[in-house]
Amino acid sequence: MSNKVAFFLPVRKGSERVKDKNTKPFAGIEGGLIENKISQLLSSLLIDEIIISTNDETCIEIAEKYSKEDNRVRIITRPEGLCLSTTNLQDLICYVPTITDAAHILWGHVTTPLAGAEQYDAGIHIYLKKLTEGYDSLVGVAELKNFLLNKDGKLINNNTTVPWPRTQDLEPLYEINHTMFLAKREVYFEQKNRIGKKPFLYVMDGLHSFDVDWPDDFVIAEIIYTNLYGRQKV
């Protein structure tokens, strides 16, 4: 399949900032963020393979329920050396293309619980189109157009001659939102990176790209999710 897309979902054991972040119940979903994400991915029309890369027995148990029903779900036990808090991200990046033959790899996280099939399919659609325009990858970002200062208190994104321009006239900067890194498999092998030399910056809304990084984020994400979808029973 020339345009086969694999979703790489890393979920290692031992979250340091939010205890049991991947598997603790979330918005009525007993299997937590990982169960929510697998369910979302299975609704995608463009994702052909879902790779659960983990060393967490609870994650494996949750994922097995889905792998038995849908062969798109593959559970691959990650080597312990790639599951440490000290693991070099570069080593994990180099490992990813060795476990799939997909032409394209979409790297995402359970910690963006509001990004669902609609967002992923839209990203893949745009990515495939942008490949024909000379881009080699896509990364989900938030556009920042606000007053940003460096450590010396200097405005770093003012490309005008006005000390305090209108915010819409500031030079935009882009923050990676961790929702999706999408690239050709060759990019992983040849550039040892999950985005290429010419990535398309895919600007996403703040709601669907909300990222759970701290305990407060988990609570906020639950509130938003419940308000949008109600308490789920998965």
N, C-alpha and C positions, 0 to 999 in steps of 0.2 A: 504494500500500500504506500504509494509515493508520498502521500500527505498524512501519513499516520501521525497522530498527536498523542504523546504520552504525558500524563500529569504526574509529576514527581512530588510526593507529599511526605516531607521529612517530619517525623514525630519521635524524638528521642525521649528516653526516660529521665526524670530528674530536673524538672523546671525549677529554676532558682528564684524567680521573682514572683510567680504565682504557683503555689503548691498544687500539683496534679492538674495543671492547667489544661492539658489535652483531654483528660478523661472525666473530670468532675462534672456532675450534672449541670446542664446549661439550658435555661429557659424551658424546663420540662423535658429535655432530651436526656435520658438516663446515661447514654454513652458520651455525653458532653460534646466538646468542639470537634473531636474526630468523627463521631457518628454523624453530626450535622454536616460536616464537609463531605464525607463519603456519599451521603444521601444527595447532596447538591450536585456532586460530580456525576452521579449516575443519571441525572436528569439532562445532562449535556447531550447535544446532538453531534458535537464535533470532537469530543474526547474519546479516543479509541482504547486507551489503556490507563489504568489508575494504579500507580505504584505506591504502596504504603511501605515506606522505608523506616524501620523502627527497631529498637531493642527493648521495647516496653511490652511486657506480657499482657497487660490489660488492653493496650491498643490492638495487639494481635487478636485477642479474644473478640473484641468488638468488630474488627475488620473481617474476621472469619465468617461471621454471620452473613456478610454481603458477598464475600468471595465464593461461597457455596451456591449462591443464587445467580451470580453474574460473573462470567469469566473475564470481564474487563478488569476486575479487581485482582491485583497481584500483591501478595504480602511477601516482602523480601527482608529478611532479618539483616540489619546493618551490622557490619563488623564493629566490635566494641571500640576499636581505636578511632572510629569515625563518629562516636557518640559522646565523646567527652566534652566538658565545657571548654577545654583547652584545644579542642580539635581545630586545625586550620581549615577555614572555609574552602580554601583552594583545593585541599585534598578531597573534600566531599564533592566539589564541582567535578573534579577529574574522575571520580568514581561513578557518577550518575550515568554517563553514556555507555558504561560497561554492562549495565543491567537492563538495557532496552535497545531494541533495533528500530525504534521509531525515528522518522525523519525529523520530527520536531519535538522539542521537550518544553513543556510548560511547568515551571517550578512555582508552586504556591504553598500556602500555609493554612493550617486549621485556624489560626489566630485572626483570620478575616472572615468572621462568621456571617457577615451580611453580603458577601460576594458569592453569588450563586451561579447556576448554569447560564442564565441570561448574560451575566457579565463576562463569564469565561468565553462563551460562544461569540459574543460581540468582539472580544479581544482577539480571538483566533481569526475571525473573519477579516478584521482590519489588518492583522499581521500578514496573512496570506496575500492580501492585496498589496501591502507595502513591500513585500518581497519582490514584486514585479516592478517596483519603482526604485530599486537599488538598496533598500534597507536590508539588514541581515538579522534583525531581532526586534523585539518590542519589550518595553518595560512600563508597568503601571506607575503613574506618578500623580502627585498633587501639584498644581501650579501655585506658586507663592508670589503674590503681588502685594507686599506690605513692607513697612519700613524695617529692614533687617540691619542690625549693627554688628560690627566685629568687636573683639575684646577691648579695643581702644575707643569704642563708642562712635565709630565712623560708619556712616551709611554705606553699605557695600553694593547696593543695587540701584543707585541713582546714576543714570546715564544722561541726565539733563544738566543744564546750567543753573537750575533753580534749587536752592537749598532744601525746600520742602515741596516737591512736585505733587501733583495728584497721584494717588496710588495707582490708578490705571495707566499712568505714564511711566511707572517704574519698570526697569528691566525685569522680566519674569525670571524666577529661579524655579527649579523643579525638585521636589522631594520624593524619593522612592517610597511607595506606600506598601510594598511587600505583598501586594495582591497577586501579581503575576510577573514572572520573568519568562519570556518566550523566545526561543532561539532554535536555529538549526542544530542538529546533532553535531555537525562539523565544527560549529563554533566552540562546543565543549572540548572536542578533541584538539583542534588546531590552535585555538586561542586560550584554552584552559579558562574559560569564562562562561557565565550564564547569560551575558548580553554581549553582542558583537561590537565591531568597530563603528558600525553605523546603526545604532538603535533608534527605533521610532518611539518617541516619548508619548505614551498613551495617557492623556489627562483624564482622570476619573473623578467622579463626585466623592465628597467626603463621607457620605453615608455608607455606600457600598464598599468603600475601601477602609472602613474603620478597623484599626488594628489593636488587638488585645496584647498589651505588653506588661502592664502593671495591674495589681489587684483592683484599682478603681476602674480601669478599662473593662475588666471582666463584668463588673456590676453595670456599667453604662451600656455595654453591648447587650446584656440580658434585657435591660429596660427597653432599648431600641427594638431588639428582635421581637420581644413580647408585644410591643405596641404595633409592630408591623404585621406580625404573623400569628399572634396569640401564643399561648403555651403549647408546645408541640409534644406529641406522644410518638416517639420513634422507637 
